[in-house]
Amino acid sequence: MKKVLVLFAAFVFLTLNQAFAYRATDFSSDSKIVAAINMLEQAGETDVLRNLQRHAVRVSFEDMGAIGVTSKAFAVSTYNKYGTRVIMINSMYKNAPVEQIACLIAHESCHTKRVADLEEETIATQKEAATWIRLKSDSKVYPESKLTTRLDKLSGMYMASSQGNNLIQNKIANNGFYRTQLGLN
C-alpha cells in the first residue's frame, strides 16, 4: 500500500509539474525577450509566467508608431487580428538591458482584461516596480534612458508607499494620459 501511495504521489507531482511547464521560446523567438523571460523564471516570478502561459501570450519588439500606438509607449498588451493576446515592447528599447525588458514583460503580463481599469494598471505598475527592485544589479551601470528613469522612479514610489498612501496608484489616477485611457475623467 505504501508503494502505491508513493507512486501515486509521484504521478500527481509529475503531472502538475508538466501542466505548468513551458519554454521561453513558446512566447517569443527574439533572443533578448527569451533571455528576459528566463530571467523572470530564475527570479521566481511564477505569476508572470503563468499569466503568459494561461493567455498564450506572444511577446515581440514593435515600432509603436507604425502600429498606431503612441511612440512614447514603453510596451502595450493588446490583441492581434486573430484574437490572441500579444505584448508589444517598443523597439526603441531593443538594446535595453535584459532586466529592464523583463520588467516591461512583468507589467504587461498583469493585464488580463480587454480594457484596463485603475486597479489593474496599479497592480501592473507595482509589479513592474517590484520586479525592477528584485532584478536590478547594484554592480551594474544602467544606461541613462527614459526607461531607466521610469523604473527608478517607480521603484522609489513603490518603496515609499504605505497602506493608506499608494503613490503609484495616486500617480496613475492623476496622470492625464491614464485618466483618459482608463476613463477616469
C-alpha positions in Angstrom: 0.0 0.0 0.0 2.9 2.4 0.8 4.4 1.8 -2.6 1.1 2.6 -4.3 0.8 5.9 -2.4 4.4 6.8 -3.2 3.8 6.0 -6.9 0.5 8.0 -6.9 2.2 11.0 -5.2 5.0 10.9 -7.8 2.5 10.7 -10.6 0.5 13.6 -9.3 3.7 15.7 -8.8 4.9 15.0 -12.3 1.5 15.7 -13.9 1.2 19.0 -12.1 4.8 19.9 -12.9 4.1 19.2 -16.6 0.9 21.3 -16.5 3.0 24.4 -15.6 5.9 23.5 -17.9 6.8 25.9 -20.7 9.7 27.0 -22.8 10.6 30.7 -23.1 10.6 30.2 -26.8 6.8 29.5 -26.5 6.4 33.2 -26.0 8.9 34.7 -28.4 11.6 33.9 -30.9 13.6 37.0 -30.1 16.7 36.1 -28.1 16.5 39.2 -25.9 12.9 38.5 -24.9 13.7 34.9 -24.3 16.6 35.9 -22.0 14.2 38.3 -20.2 11.6 35.5 -19.7 14.3 33.1 -18.5 15.5 35.8 -16.0 11.9 36.1 -14.7 11.8 32.4 -14.2 15.1 32.3 -12.4 13.9 35.2 -10.2 10.8 33.1 -9.2 8.3 35.3 -11.0 5.9 32.4 -11.5 2.8 34.6 -11.6 4.2 36.4 -14.6 4.9 33.1 -16.4 1.5 31.7 -15.5 -0.2 34.8 -16.9 1.8 34.5 -20.1 1.0 30.8 -20.4 -2.6 31.0 -19.4 -3.3 33.6 -22.1 -1.0 32.1 -24.7 0.8 35.4 -25.0 3.3 36.2 -27.7 5.9 38.9 -26.9 7.8 40.9 -29.6 9.5 44.2 -30.2 7.5 46.5 -32.4 7.7 50.0 -33.9 4.9 51.6 -31.9 4.4 54.5 -34.3 4.0 52.0 -37.3 1.2 50.1 -35.5 -0.8 53.2 -34.5 0.3 53.4 -30.8 2.0 56.5 -29.4 5.7 56.2 -30.0 6.2 57.2 -26.3 4.7 53.9 -25.1 7.2 51.6 -23.4 5.1 48.5 -24.1 1.4 47.5 -24.6 -0.7 44.5 -24.0 -3.3 44.0 -26.7 -4.9 41.5 -29.1 -3.9 40.7 -32.6 -6.3 40.2 -35.5 -6.7 36.6 -34.5 -7.8 37.4 -31.0 -4.6 36.3 -29.4 -3.1 38.4 -26.7 0.2 39.9 -27.5 2.7 42.1 -25.7 4.5 44.6 -27.9 7.6 46.2 -26.5 8.7 49.5 -28.1 11.5 48.6 -30.5 13.4 51.7 -29.3 14.2 49.6 -26.2 15.5 46.6 -28.1 19.0 47.4 -26.8 17.9 48.0 -23.2 19.3 45.6 -20.5 17.5 42.3 -20.2 16.4 43.2 -16.6 14.5 46.2 -18.0 12.8 44.1 -20.7 11.8 41.6 -18.0 10.2 44.5 -16.0 8.1 45.5 -19.1 7.0 41.9 -19.6 6.1 41.6 -15.9 4.0 44.7 -16.1 2.2 43.8 -19.3 1.6 40.2 -18.1 -0.7 41.6 -15.4 -3.1 43.0 -18.0 -5.8 40.3 -18.4 -8.9 42.5 -19.1 -9.7 43.7 -22.6 -9.7 47.3 -21.2 -7.6 48.1 -18.1 -9.0 49.9 -15.2 -7.2 51.8 -12.4 -6.9 48.7 -10.2 -5.3 46.6 -13.0 -3.0 49.4 -14.1 -1.9 49.9 -10.5 -1.2 46.2 -10.0 0.7 46.0 -13.3 2.8 49.1 -12.4 3.5 47.8 -8.9 4.6 44.5 -10.4 7.0 46.4 -12.8 8.5 48.3 -9.9 8.9 45.3 -7.6 10.5 43.3 -10.5 13.0 46.2 -11.0 13.8 46.2 -7.3 14.4 42.4 -7.5 16.4 42.3 -10.7 18.4 45.5 -10.7 22.0 44.7 -10.0 24.0 47.1 -7.7 27.2 46.1 -9.6 25.9 47.1 -13.0 25.7 50.6 -14.5 22.5 51.0 -16.4 22.2 53.3 -19.4 20.7 56.8 -18.9 17.4 56.4 -20.7 13.7 57.2 -20.2 13.2 53.5 -19.3 15.9 53.6 -16.6 14.4 56.8 -15.2 10.9 55.4 -15.3 12.0 52.2 -13.5 14.0 54.0 -10.8 11.1 56.5 -10.2 8.5 53.7 -9.9 10.7 51.6 -7.6 11.2 54.7 -5.4 7.4 55.3 -5.2 6.8 51.6 -4.6 9.2 51.6 -1.7 7.8 54.9 -0.3 4.1 53.8 -0.5 2.2 52.7 2.6 -1.1 51.0 3.3 -3.1 54.2 3.1 -0.9 56.1 0.6 -0.3 54.2 -2.6 2.0 56.6 -4.5 1.8 54.6 -7.7 -2.0 54.5 -7.7 -2.1 58.2 -7.0 0.3 59.0 -9.9 -1.7 56.9 -12.3 -5.0 58.4 -11.1 -3.7 61.9 -11.6 -1.9 61.4 -14.9 -3.8 62.9 -17.9 -2.9 60.1 -20.3 -4.1 57.4 -17.9 -7.2 59.4 -16.8 -8.3 59.4 -20.5 -7.3 55.8 -21.2 -8.8 54.4 -18.0 -12.0 56.5 -18.3 -11.3 58.4 -15.1 -12.3 61.9 -16.5 
